[in-house]
Amino acid sequence: MTTTEHPTPEAPQVAVRGEARLEVDPEIARIAVTVAARGSDRRATLTDLTRRNALAAELVTSYGDAVERLETGAFSIAPETGRHGRGERVRAYRGGVRLTAELNDFTALGELVTRLADLELTRVEGPWWALRPESPAYEEARRKAVGEAVERARAYAAALGTSLAALLELSDTGMVPPPALMGGTRMAFAAESIDEAPPLDLEPQRQTVTAEVTARFTMLPPKL
């Protein structure tokens, strides 16, 4: 009877996964501002829309360095028609412009959204909390994921009474950015207030950053 032996290879391998999950404060907040106008005359409606858009944009830019970005999005103006006898006629014109702003000063944010919401026929949505694409939180998550992979591999090697010899492969299996979290602010006012409303108290929502890697190492042959 012949027994087949399977000796330990000269460079046995261990494959592990490393993960990291960080909870960090947001770095920026985004809001969306939609101004509207409606009237029976197309040119007058367009004039009102242009004026309201300029007021909203001027208010946002007045916050200086607190505003990192201001962009104009969708613009629309269209007739509203109704039945008149056997045909249709234009009853009114409705227009809208959407602005998006990105801020890094959350104290200014609370005051800004309140003042924007107090403008005529203006809708404010947000904030959406986020990290910048180049945030150091992503690099820190990657470092921790790699560190966990190394420590896990070392633990397996130590359990066999040996140690790691060399790294064969390291793969990034996923850097998961935090979802865009929106606070509880959604306002649509057409008020003409005499007294200015107090700033809205907005509590930034912490962001979760997740990184994951896989790694393969060789080990010194254990004595089993």
N, C-alpha and C positions, 0 to 999 in steps of 0.2 A: 504494500500500500504506500502510495507516494503522497506526501503532504506538500501542498503548494504554499510557500511563504510569501508574505507581502511586507517586505522590510520598509521602514520609514525612509522616504526619499531624503537625499542630502540637503534639500532646501524645502521643507514642508511649508505650506502656505496657510494663511488665515485671512478670511474675508470678513469685514465688519461694516457696519453702518454707523455714522455719527449724525446726531441731530442737535439743533439748538433752537430755542424759542425765547424771544426777548419781548418784554413789554416796555415800550418807550413813549415819551411824550410826543405829540405831533409837532411838526415843524411849520406847517402852513395850513391855511384854511381857505377853501374856495366857496364863493357865493355866486348865485345867478340872479341877475336883475332884469326884469322884463317891464318895459314901459309901453303903454298903450294909448291909443287915441281913437276917437269915433266921432263922426260928424256927417252932415248931409252933403257937404262940399268936399270934393277930393283934395283940392289944393289946401284948403283950410285944415283938413285932417292931417295932411302931410306936414304942414307948418307946425301944428301942435305936437306932432310926434317928434319932429326934429328938435323942437325946443325942450321937450321933456327928456329926450335922450341926452342933449347937451347938459342939462341940469344934473342928471344922474352921473354922467361921466365926470363932470367938473367936481361934484361932491366926492366921488371916489378918489380922484387924483389929488384932491386937497389934503389927503392924509400922507402925502409924500412917501418917505422910505418904507412906511408900513405896508404899502401896496407894491408887491413885486411885479404884478402883471395885470393889465386890463385889456380885454379883447372884446370886439364887437362880433356877435354871432349872427343869428338869423334875423333878417329884416323882411317884413311883409306889409303890404297894403292891398286890400281887396274890397270890391263892392259887395254889399248885401242886397240881394234882390228879393222882390216880392211880386205876387200876382197882381196884375192890374188889367181888368177886362180879360181879353183873350191873350194878352202877352205878359211880359214881365218888365218891371222897371226897377231902377236902382233906388233903394230906400235910404241907404247910408253907406259910408265907407269906414272900414275898420283897419287899423294898422298896429304894428308892434315891432319893437326892436329888443333883442336879448343881449345883455352884456354879461361877461364873466370876469370876476376879479379874484386875485390870489393875494392873501395877506399873510404877514409873518408876525404881526403884533396883535395878539388876541384881545388886549384891552381896547385898542382902537376898533377892533372888529365889532365888539358889542355896541359901541356908540354908532358906528357906521351903518350897521343893518337897521338900527332904530331910526336913524335920520332918513335912510333910503325908503323905508317902509312908510314914512310920513309924507313922501312926495305924492303928487297927484297921479292917480291911475298907474301905480307902480307896484309890482309884485317882486318880493324877495324870497329866494329859496336857499336853503343851506343852514349852517355851513357844512361842508364836507371836509373832514380832517384828514391830513395825509402827511407823508414824509417826502422830502425831495428825492429824486431819482439817485442822486449821489450821496445820500445820507450815510454818515459813518456807521449807523446802526446795521446796515447790510453787511459791511465789512466785519463788524464785530460778530455778527451771527455766523458768518462763514468761518471765522477763526475758531469760534467755540465749537462748531460742528466738526471741524478737522481735529481739534483737541480731544473731543469726545471719542472720535474714531480711533485715534492713537492710544488713548487710555484704555479703551475697550479691547483693542488688539493686545496690548501689553498684559491685560488681566488674563486673557485666554492663554497667552504664552506662559505667564507665571503659573497658571494652573497646571501646565504640563512640565513645570520645572525648567523652563528655558526662557529665552528672550527673543525679541525681534532682531532681524538681521538687516533687512532692506525693504524699501517701499517699491512695490511693483506698479501699482495703479491707484490713482485718486480721481474719482468722478463726482462732479456736481450733479446730483439728481434732482435738485429743485430748490430755488430760492423763491419763497412765497411772499410777495409783497402784501402788506396789510390792505384789507378792503377799504374803499372810500366810505368812511362812516359819517353819517349825517346826524347832526344834532336835532333838537326838537323845534327848530325855527322854520316856519313857513308862513309868510305874511303877505297879505294882499290888501292894501288899504288905498283909499282915494280921499283921505282926510285932508282938511286944510286947518291944521291945529293952530291955535293961538299960542299955547304954551308948548315948548319942546318936550317931547317924551323923554323919560330918563333912559340911560343906556341899558340895553339888555344884558343880563348877566349870563354869559355863555361859559360853560365848563368844558374845556377841551377833553376829548375822548382819547385815551391811550391807544397806541398802535401795537399790533402784534406782528413781529417779523420772525419768520421760520426759515431755517436753512437745513439742508440735508445733503450728506455726501456718503459715498461708498469707497472703501479702500481695501487693497490687497497687499499683504506683507509676506515676506519670507521669514522663517524662524530658524534659529539654530536647531539642529536635530535634537529632540528631547530623548532622554534615557527612560524608556518605558519599561 
